[in-house]
């Protein structure tokens, strides 16, 4: 309850600053008036007496500020005392302290995880030029913007509302690099993906719209920077290498820039094209 | 007015406690009382009194309450608390020890060493 009382006092200090100022100022003014009364009795005019009283007082604003601090410091000090008291009490009951600490740690870490997922999925900036001009195309009221590939081709070729229309989907695939098998998150993207987004490769090259001649026509792979670093140790010789994706041969064309975040996803998958 | 001595740091609080111990006073009254009991031998800037007064109230050595002065003006009156009286006793002892030690040191003669 003591902590509560001093929190109330602290709130009082913050909320009633003007009241504290008034209290201090009234005290100082009372002094000046009494001094002026005395000086007036000694024969000065009231005006001259008040002036003299102020001069004798010294740095009025300085003393006002110091008094204010002395007056208000009280609440902060008791708060500190209570914090020390709290720490002592916690030390006395280690079981309670441990449970409280674990509970807090779990709560905070759960929040941190939720936030980092949200951050990756929704809040992370796209890091593409003119991100404000990107739109997701959605069919009717269906919240998932899934389209069939022929519909995409129609939109891309016949719509004049956009400078470009890209398509991508997201899946998990088995990768075979030099006999080493692993799985990775993969973006399957249309050939114009990087050109429309306006991204330049970190090394190598990207695939282009002209690489694309219908489904399964362009078995090219672009690695994300993170994947390149973690699985190929940043080896520049990776360009031109052959890997197998779900048993189909693919050629690595290049590596995407470091700060490029694939559209709407938290993981950093490899980027592929086999439209 | 005779030549005035500068106040040593920390002595203002002691003087205020002593002045108020002789009877409740308002702020300006504290100044007058100190002047009276020191024969105006000490130079005290008047404003310096107030941070010290607020501090002593904060330390619960003084209590303060608003009242009306002999000039019929609103003024805050200060009174010594029990803790304040105890502090005054301790500080007085400490000060006397210090004063005796300094005085005897300054009075030392070569033949006494």
Interface residues (C-beta under 8 A of the other chain):
Chain A: X24 X26 X27 X28 X30 X31 X33 X34 X35 X37 X56 X57 X58 X59 X60 X62 X63 X64 X66 X67 X69 X70 X71 X73 X74 X77
Chain B: X26 X27 X28 X29 X31 X45 X46 X47 X48 X49 X50 X51 X52 X53 X54 X55 X57 X58 X69 X71 X73 X74 X75 X76
